[in-house]
Amino acid sequence: MRRFVLYATVGASGTAVQYAILWILVTTGSAPAPIASTVGAIAGAIVNYLLNFHLTFGSHGRHRAAAPKFFATSVLGMALNYLLMSAQTEVLGLHYLIAQFMSTALVLCVTFIVNASWSFKGKHS
């Protein structure tokens, strides 16, 4: 449970980056919410990888081993996020920020499970 709390706390940094990009792209009319959210998620994933590698999982392994798994998991999370955002904003008509909050909660849980059991497995203290 402690590791999940740290994962969620570290993830808040990447989430802040994602939400800022989402808000900027949507309010300027540069991209629809699902695309803006995905662009933000890419930037947030880079922040999250570095913080999770060093803080959450205390990895002593090589980036060459952990990074491909983490970013594969991030792609899974981004795909899930895109599908959820599309369904919630375009089908259900929810405001994009409400949709993003709900999507974030589900993606957080899914990516924690995958990262803890695969990406950084056996590489934490």
Contacts in CASP RR format, 6 or more apart in sequence:
PFRMAT RR
TARGET T0000
AUTHOR 0000-0000-0000
METHOD contacts of the structure
MODEL  1
MRRFVLYATVGASGTAVQYAILWILVTTGSAPAPIASTVGAIAGAIVNYL
LNFHLTFGSHGRHRAAAPKFFATSVLGMALNYLLMSAQTEVLGLHYLIAQ
FMSTALVLCVTFIVNASWSFKGKHS
3 56 0 8 1.000
3 57 0 8 1.000
3 116 0 8 1.000
3 124 0 8 1.000
4 112 0 8 1.000
4 116 0 8 1.000
6 55 0 8 1.000
6 56 0 8 1.000
7 52 0 8 1.000
7 56 0 8 1.000
7 108 0 8 1.000
7 112 0 8 1.000
7 115 0 8 1.000
7 116 0 8 1.000
8 108 0 8 1.000
8 112 0 8 1.000
10 48 0 8 1.000
10 51 0 8 1.000
10 52 0 8 1.000
10 55 0 8 1.000
10 56 0 8 1.000
11 47 0 8 1.000
11 48 0 8 1.000
11 51 0 8 1.000
11 52 0 8 1.000
11 108 0 8 1.000
13 44 0 8 1.000
13 47 0 8 1.000
13 48 0 8 1.000
13 51 0 8 1.000
14 43 0 8 1.000
14 44 0 8 1.000
14 45 0 8 1.000
14 47 0 8 1.000
14 48 0 8 1.000
15 44 0 8 1.000
15 104 0 8 1.000
17 40 0 8 1.000
17 43 0 8 1.000
17 44 0 8 1.000
17 47 0 8 1.000
18 37 0 8 1.000
18 40 0 8 1.000
18 41 0 8 1.000
18 43 0 8 1.000
18 44 0 8 1.000
19 100 0 8 1.000
20 40 0 8 1.000
21 36 0 8 1.000
21 39 0 8 1.000
21 40 0 8 1.000
21 43 0 8 1.000
22 33 0 8 1.000
22 36 0 8 1.000
22 37 0 8 1.000
22 39 0 8 1.000
22 40 0 8 1.000
22 96 0 8 1.000
22 100 0 8 1.000
23 97 0 8 1.000
24 30 0 8 1.000
24 36 0 8 1.000
25 31 0 8 1.000
25 35 0 8 1.000
25 36 0 8 1.000
25 39 0 8 1.000
26 32 0 8 1.000
26 33 0 8 1.000
26 36 0 8 1.000
26 96 0 8 1.000
30 36 0 8 1.000
31 39 0 8 1.000
32 89 0 8 1.000
33 85 0 8 1.000
33 89 0 8 1.000
33 96 0 8 1.000
33 99 0 8 1.000
33 100 0 8 1.000
34 82 0 8 1.000
34 85 0 8 1.000
34 86 0 8 1.000
34 89 0 8 1.000
34 90 0 8 1.000
37 81 0 8 1.000
37 82 0 8 1.000
37 85 0 8 1.000
37 96 0 8 1.000
37 100 0 8 1.000
37 103 0 8 1.000
38 78 0 8 1.000
38 81 0 8 1.000
38 82 0 8 1.000
41 74 0 8 1.000
41 77 0 8 1.000
41 78 0 8 1.000
41 81 0 8 1.000
42 78 0 8 1.000
45 70 0 8 1.000
45 71 0 8 1.000
45 74 0 8 1.000
45 78 0 8 1.000
48 74 0 8 1.000
49 67 0 8 1.000
49 70 0 8 1.000
49 71 0 8 1.000
49 74 0 8 1.000
52 70 0 8 1.000
52 115 0 8 1.000
52 120 0 8 1.000
53 59 0 8 1.000
53 63 0 8 1.000
53 66 0 8 1.000
53 70 0 8 1.000
53 120 0 8 1.000
56 120 0 8 1.000
56 124 0 8 1.000
57 115 0 8 1.000
57 116 0 8 1.000
57 120 0 8 1.000
57 123 0 8 1.000
57 124 0 8 1.000
58 120 0 8 1.000
58 123 0 8 1.000
58 124 0 8 1.000
58 125 0 8 1.000
59 66 0 8 1.000
59 120 0 8 1.000
59 123 0 8 1.000
59 124 0 8 1.000
60 123 0 8 1.000
60 125 0 8 1.000
61 123 0 8 1.000
65 123 0 8 1.000
66 119 0 8 1.000
66 120 0 8 1.000
66 123 0 8 1.000
69 115 0 8 1.000
69 118 0 8 1.000
69 119 0 8 1.000
69 120 0 8 1.000
70 115 0 8 1.000
70 119 0 8 1.000
70 120 0 8 1.000
72 119 0 8 1.000
73 111 0 8 1.000
73 114 0 8 1.000
73 115 0 8 1.000
73 118 0 8 1.000
73 119 0 8 1.000
74 111 0 8 1.000
76 110 0 8 1.000
76 111 0 8 1.000
76 114 0 8 1.000
77 107 0 8 1.000
77 110 0 8 1.000
77 111 0 8 1.000
80 103 0 8 1.000
80 106 0 8 1.000
80 107 0 8 1.000
80 110 0 8 1.000
81 103 0 8 1.000
81 104 0 8 1.000
81 107 0 8 1.000
84 99 0 8 1.000
84 102 0 8 1.000
84 103 0 8 1.000
84 106 0 8 1.000
84 107 0 8 1.000
85 96 0 8 1.000
85 99 0 8 1.000
85 100 0 8 1.000
85 103 0 8 1.000
88 94 0 8 1.000
88 98 0 8 1.000
88 99 0 8 1.000
88 102 0 8 1.000
88 103 0 8 1.000
89 95 0 8 1.000
89 96 0 8 1.000
89 99 0 8 1.000
92 99 0 8 1.000
END
